[in-house]
Amino acid sequence: MTYQESFLRFMVDCGVLTFGSFTLKSGRQAPYFINAGNYHNGNQLMQLGRYYAACIEEHHIPVDTLFGPAYKGIPLAAAAAVALSDQYRKTVNFCFDRKEVKDHGEGGMFVGKKLEDGERVVIIEDVMTSGKAMAEVYPKLKGAADVDITGMVITVDRMERALEGDKSAVQAVYEKYGVPVYSIVTMEDIIQAIQNGIIPGQEHLDAMLAYRKQYGVS
């Protein structure tokens, strides 16, 4: 079993990946839903960090520091940094931002590794729907130092068109910021895992294929 297949089974077991009929924020009626809020214990976080680390290793993403955008990205970046050390013997820094600049104590916008010019930074996020997270963190990171943002790692690439235009959020981010976005799995991986019996959902396969055909991008 590949780590992608293992991750899909992990998401199903955690109740994070479910199938049915869901109205998304975009208004689209989707046959599947991803609720990362169902990750809620230490064992899940440990395993999640390992999947992020595996994705970073598979794609050979150059990295000195993992950055976790507040708030969801904070534990994800920390878990991925631990996993890189534990699984691959690679020591990387991590840092995260505050929602508001601290005006006392050490002050500043960031907690953790102080960013420096030329530092290779990988952003760790959950899922990407619109690219809003990148729009928020890109100027913060570049404002802190002339860092090299070598990638963004997310759990799932939905591979669907944004509400405006014919590109996905992942494609739009790369076009606008020049930052490649890597995902642990894609919607295509989910469909294949159902077809191959890796995860349940056979009764929703036709709906998944129809949704992919209607809204999908390659």
BELCORNOR-V296226 format. One record per helix or strand. SS is the DSSP state (H for helix, E for strand). FROM is the first residue (numbers start at 1). LEN is the number of residues. If there is no record, write none. Layout:
BEGIN
[[SS | FROM | LEN] [SS | FROM | LEN]]
END
This chain:
BEGIN
[[H | 3 | 11] [E | 17 | 7] [E | 29 | 6] [H | 36 | 3] [H | 42 | 17] [E | 65 | 4] [H | 72 | 17] [E | 93 | 10] [E | 108 | 5] [E | 120 | 5] [E | 127 | 1] [H | 132 | 13] [E | 148 | 10] [E | 160 | 2] [E | 168 | 1] [H | 169 | 9] [E | 181 | 6] [H | 187 | 9] [H | 202 | 14] [E | 216 | 1]]
END
